[in-house]
Amino acid sequence: MTDATARATSPAPAVPRQSWLALVALLLGMFIALLDTTIVNVALPTIRTSLDASEATLSWIISGYALAFGLTLIPAGRIGDRIGHKWVYFTGVLLFTLASLACGVATSDVQLVVFRVVQGLAGGIFVPAVTAFIQLLFPGRSRGKAFAIMGAVIGVSSALGPIIGGLIIQAFGDENGWRLVFFVNLPFGVITLIAAAILLPRRDESIPRPDKGLDWFGLVLVSAAFVALLVPLIQGQDEGWPLWTYLTIAAGVVLLAAFALWEVRYTRTGRTPLVPPTLFSHPSFTGGVVLALVYFAAFTSIFFTISLLWQSGLGNSALASGAVAIPFAVGSIISSSQSNRIAQRLGRNVLVLGTALVTIGLGWMWIVLMTTEAADLTNWMLLAPLLIAGLGNGFFIAPNVQFIVATVDPRDAGSASAVISAIQRIGSAVGIAIIGSVLFGSLPEGRELATAAGRATGFTDASAAAMGVSAAFALLAFLLVFALPRRVDPRRGGGRPTAETAPAERG
C-alpha cells in the first residue's frame, strides 16, 4: 500500500467534544453579527417615523454597519494573531452587545447611525476569530464540515433577519418594536460571552508571534477611500447631487489608487501590508474580489427594497414584510446544508448554479414589480422567485470563499481569505448605497405620495427600478464566476492561515 493510499484510507483524526462546543460559542457570535445585517431592514419604516429620519439616514443605518464591519476585519485578525484570538473575540462581542443596547435607547437618527457604526466595528473585531479557531481546532475533513456549518449559519442568519424583525415589531408595536430588534442581541451576547470565556482556548505562547507592525496608514487610506465613495452615493440623492458629491467620488478613486501604491511601498520595506499586492498578480483573484463585491451588493439589497415597498408603500405590517422573505430563508437553509457536498461533486459549477438561480429569482421579481399594478401585488407573486433566489444564495455563500482563495498561492491563502471576507461586507454597504439612491431617486414628488394609492404606485415603480439594479448585479456576478478555477485545490480551498494571518492559539 502506498503512502498516498494509506493517507486516503486512514480514519480522520477524532475531533474532541470541546472543539465542537467551542464552535457553538463561535457561531453564536457569527449568528448575531450577520443577523443584524438584515434584521434591521424591516424596522426601517418604523425608525423613519419614530425618529423622523431622512431617506439617507435609512441607508446609513444599513451601510454604515456593513462598511465598518468590513474595514475592521483584517486589522482585527492581525491583532488576534499577536495577543490571542480568544480575548479579541470576547472584547468584540462585549462591544457589540453594548452597542446593541445603545442602538435600542437612541433618541435621534444621528445617535442611531453612530451606534450602528460602532456595532459594525465590533462585529469586524470578533468575526475573524471564528475562522481562525476553525482552522486551529478542526483537522482535515472535519474542518470542511465546520466551515460548511459556518456557511449555513451565515446564510440562515441573513435570511432569517427580516422574519425575526417582523415578529418582534408585530408583537411589541412600532414604537417599541424597532428598539427590541436591537435588544434581542443582549441575551445572545451575554450567553456568547460566558461560552467564549469558558470554552475557547487561550493563546499557546510556544507559537511565534507574527511581526509587530500593523499597516495603520494603509487602513486609514482604504477607510477614507470607501467613506468618500459611499457618502455621495448615500447623500447625493437626498441633496440633489451637488458638485461636492462628484468631487468626493473622484477623491475616493484617488485615495484607492494611493492605497494601492502605499501597499506596494510598504511591502518593499519587508513589513506585512494590510492587503498583500501579490494577491492581485493573479487575474482570477482580482475577478473573484469583484465577484464578492458585486454578489453581496445584489444579495443584501433585496431585503432593503422589499421592506420599504411592503411597509411604506403598500401599508403592510412589519410581520407581513418579514413573511415575504420566508421563501428565501427556506431556500437558503435547504441549499446551504447541501452546498459543501455538492461543491465536491460539481466544483465551480456549484457557484455557476447559485448565481444563475439568484439572477433568475431577482430578474423574475423585477418583472413582477414592473408588470403588476400596486393594488394587485401580493406576497404570493414573489414566493417562487424568492425561493429560487434563496436556493441560489445557499449554494453560493458557503463555497465562494474557498473557490476565490484557490486562485492564489497556498502561502497567501490566509491573507486572501481575510480580504474576501472584508470585500463581502463592503459589497453589502455599496449595494445598499446604490440601491437606496435608485429607490428614493425614483420616487415621485411628495404630492403624488399623499394618498395611499399614490404611495403604493410610487413605491412599486421605484422598487422595480431598484430590483432591476439588484438583478443586474446578480447577472454580473454570474458572469464573473467563470474567472474562478474549476476545482478547489485541497491545500488552498480551506483558506489555510499563513505566517501573516495564522491563528496563534492551540486547542
ABEGO torsion letter per residue (X at the ends): XBAAAAAAABBBBBBBAAAAAAAAAAAAAAAAAAAAAAAAAAAAAAAAAAAGBBAAAAAAAAAAAAAAAAAAAAAAAAAAAAAEAAAAAAAAAAAAAAAAAAAAABABAAAAAAAAAAAAAAAAAAAAAAAAAAAAABBEAAAAAAAAAAAAAAAAAAAAAAAAAAAAAAAAEAAAAAAAAAAAAAAAAAAAAAAAAAABBBBBAABBBBBABBBAAAAAAAAAAAAAAAAAAAAAAAAGGBAAAAAAAAAAAAAAAAAAAAAAAAAAAGBBBABBAAAAABAAAAAAAAAAAAAAAAAAAAAAAAAAAAAAAAGBBAAAAAAAAAAAAAAAAAAAAAAAAAAAAAEAAAAAAAAAAAAAAAAAAAAAAAABBAAABBAAAAAAAAAAAAAAAAAAAAAAAAAAAAABBAAAAAAAAAAAAAAAAAAAAAAAAAAAAAAAAABBBAAAAABAAAAAAAAAAAAAAAAAAAAAAAAAAAAAAAABBABBBAAAAAGBBBAAABBABBX
